Amino acid sequence: MLGLRSPQKGTSTSNPDITADFDSSTRKRKQPADDIMFAFENLSEKLLSKISNLKLEIESNMAAIQNNMQDMVKAELNSFSSGLSDFKTELNSSMQKIQDKQTEMQVDINDLKISMEFTSKQYDDVDKWIKTAQSGFKSIETNSEEISELRMQVTDLKMELNNQQQRDRLDNIEISGLPEIKK
């Protein structure tokens, strides 16, 4: 007799854990809840696929929009840069015109200063001449008074001389008819 023995512990070939031997490819009989789950899983997969496609489409559209925006911004910046360059050129031209006018005005101001100095010098000369003339007029007035006095004296002396001559002639005898002999 062969002895039948019970297997030693740990050497048995049966596995009491049935979850480890479960094969997911074999299905049990379909149950109504399984159909709902299958439909839900199928719907979830389709939704995820649609969402993924939509996400890719949105990303593609966003990239296109971003490229369009970048192109528009570049175009606007180029336009602005060109306008700014034109403005800068015009501003430089205006500044040059202003500087030219300022230089002209500075020359005119310098000419006016020279003219004012000349006019001021002439005014000072005329003022000196007027003061000299006024003092001359005062001396002329003084001399005029002296001349008037001297004229009066001359007139008085003439009258006195004439009176003396008349007195001297009173004593003279006048002989008429005799020729004068000259010696």
C-alpha positions as CSV (number, residue, x, y, z in Angstrom):
1,M,0.0,0.0,0.0
2,L,1.1,3.1,-1.0
3,G,0.6,5.5,1.6
4,L,-1.5,8.3,1.1
5,R,-0.5,11.2,2.9
6,S,-1.7,14.6,3.3
7,P,0.3,17.2,1.5
8,Q,2.7,19.0,3.5
9,K,2.0,22.6,4.4
10,G,3.0,25.1,1.7
11,T,3.3,22.5,-1.0
12,S,-0.3,22.3,-2.1
13,T,-1.2,23.1,-5.7
14,S,-4.6,24.6,-5.2
15,N,-4.9,28.3,-4.7
16,P,-7.8,29.4,-2.5
17,D,-7.5,33.0,-3.8
18,I,-9.8,33.0,-6.8
19,T,-9.2,36.7,-7.8
20,A,-5.7,35.8,-8.8
21,D,-6.8,33.2,-11.3
22,F,-9.6,35.4,-12.7
23,D,-9.3,35.9,-16.4
24,S,-10.9,39.1,-17.6
25,S,-11.2,37.9,-21.1
26,T,-13.8,35.4,-20.2
27,R,-17.1,36.9,-19.5
28,K,-19.8,35.8,-17.4
29,R,-23.2,36.0,-18.7
30,K,-24.4,39.5,-19.6
31,Q,-26.4,41.1,-17.0
32,P,-28.5,44.2,-17.6
33,A,-26.3,46.3,-15.3
34,D,-23.3,45.2,-17.5
35,D,-25.0,46.6,-20.6
36,I,-25.3,50.0,-18.8
37,M,-21.7,49.9,-17.7
38,F,-20.6,48.9,-21.2
39,A,-22.6,51.8,-22.7
40,F,-21.3,54.2,-20.1
41,E,-17.7,53.1,-20.7
42,N,-18.2,53.4,-24.4
43,L,-19.7,56.8,-24.0
44,S,-16.9,57.8,-21.7
45,E,-14.3,56.7,-24.3
46,K,-16.1,58.6,-27.1
47,L,-16.4,61.7,-24.9
48,L,-12.7,61.5,-24.0
49,S,-11.8,61.0,-27.7
50,K,-14.0,64.0,-28.7
51,I,-12.6,66.1,-25.9
52,S,-9.1,65.2,-26.9
53,N,-9.9,66.0,-30.5
54,L,-11.5,69.3,-29.4
55,K,-8.5,70.1,-27.3
56,L,-6.2,69.5,-30.2
57,E,-8.4,71.6,-32.5
58,I,-8.5,74.4,-29.9
59,E,-4.8,74.2,-29.4
60,S,-4.4,74.4,-33.2
61,N,-6.8,77.3,-33.4
62,M,-5.1,79.1,-30.5
63,A,-1.7,78.6,-32.2
64,A,-3.1,80.1,-35.4
65,I,-4.7,83.0,-33.5
66,Q,-1.4,83.5,-31.7
67,N,0.5,83.5,-35.0
68,N,-2.1,85.9,-36.5
69,M,-1.8,88.2,-33.5
70,Q,2.0,88.1,-33.6
71,D,1.9,89.0,-37.3
72,M,-0.6,91.8,-36.7
73,V,1.5,93.1,-33.8
74,K,4.6,92.9,-35.9
75,A,2.8,94.8,-38.7
76,E,1.5,97.4,-36.3
77,L,5.0,97.8,-34.7
78,N,6.5,98.2,-38.2
79,S,3.9,100.7,-39.1
80,F,4.4,102.5,-35.8
81,S,8.2,102.3,-36.2
82,S,7.9,103.8,-39.7
83,G,5.6,106.5,-38.4
84,L,7.9,107.2,-35.5
85,S,10.9,107.4,-37.9
86,D,8.9,109.9,-40.0
87,F,8.0,111.8,-36.9
88,K,11.7,111.8,-35.8
89,T,12.8,113.1,-39.2
90,E,10.1,115.8,-39.1
91,L,11.1,116.7,-35.5
92,N,14.7,116.9,-36.5
93,S,13.9,119.1,-39.4
94,S,11.7,121.3,-37.2
95,M,14.5,121.5,-34.6
96,Q,17.0,122.5,-37.3
97,K,14.6,125.2,-38.5
98,I,14.2,126.4,-34.9
99,Q,18.0,126.4,-34.4
100,D,18.4,128.4,-37.6
101,K,15.8,130.9,-36.5
102,Q,17.5,131.1,-33.1
103,T,20.9,131.8,-34.8
104,E,19.3,134.5,-37.0
105,M,17.7,136.0,-33.9
106,Q,21.0,135.9,-32.0
107,V,22.7,137.7,-35.0
108,D,19.8,140.3,-35.0
109,I,20.1,140.8,-31.2
110,N,23.9,141.3,-31.5
111,D,23.3,143.8,-34.3
112,L,20.7,145.6,-32.2
113,K,23.2,145.7,-29.3
114,I,25.9,147.2,-31.5
115,S,23.3,149.7,-32.9
116,M,22.2,150.5,-29.3
117,E,25.8,151.1,-28.2
118,F,26.4,153.3,-31.2
119,T,23.2,155.2,-30.6
120,S,24.0,155.5,-26.9
121,K,27.4,156.9,-27.7
122,Q,25.9,159.4,-30.2
123,Y,23.4,160.4,-27.5
124,D,26.1,160.9,-25.0
125,D,28.1,163.0,-27.5
126,V,25.0,165.1,-28.3
127,D,24.3,165.5,-24.6
128,K,27.8,166.7,-24.0
129,W,27.5,169.1,-26.9
130,I,24.2,170.4,-25.5
131,K,25.7,170.9,-22.1
132,T,28.7,172.7,-23.7
133,A,26.3,174.8,-25.8
134,Q,24.3,175.7,-22.7
135,S,27.4,176.8,-20.9
136,G,28.3,178.7,-24.0
137,F,24.9,180.4,-24.1
138,K,25.4,181.4,-20.5
139,S,28.7,182.9,-21.3
140,I,27.2,184.6,-24.4
141,E,24.5,186.0,-22.2
142,T,27.1,187.3,-19.7
143,N,29.2,188.7,-22.6
144,S,26.0,190.1,-24.2
145,E,25.3,192.0,-21.0
146,E,28.9,193.2,-20.9
147,I,28.7,194.2,-24.6
148,S,25.5,196.2,-23.8
149,E,27.2,198.0,-21.0
150,L,30.2,198.7,-23.2
151,R,28.0,200.0,-26.0
152,M,26.3,202.3,-23.5
153,Q,29.7,203.5,-22.3
154,V,30.8,204.0,-25.9
155,T,27.7,206.0,-26.7
156,D,28.2,208.1,-23.5
157,L,31.8,208.7,-24.4
158,K,30.9,209.7,-27.9
159,M,28.4,212.1,-26.6
160,E,30.9,213.5,-24.1
161,L,33.5,213.7,-26.9
162,N,31.1,215.4,-29.2
163,N,30.1,217.9,-26.4
164,Q,33.8,218.6,-25.7
165,Q,34.5,219.2,-29.4
166,Q,31.5,221.5,-29.5
167,R,32.8,223.4,-26.5
168,D,36.2,223.7,-28.0
169,R,34.8,225.0,-31.2
170,L,32.9,227.7,-29.5
171,D,36.1,229.5,-28.7
172,N,37.4,229.1,-32.3
173,I,37.1,231.9,-34.8
174,E,36.0,231.1,-38.2
175,I,37.6,233.1,-41.0
176,S,36.2,232.8,-44.3
177,G,37.5,234.0,-47.7
178,L,41.2,233.6,-46.8
179,P,43.0,230.9,-48.5
180,E,44.7,228.4,-46.3
181,I,48.5,228.2,-46.7
182,K,50.2,225.2,-46.2
183,K,53.6,225.1,-44.9
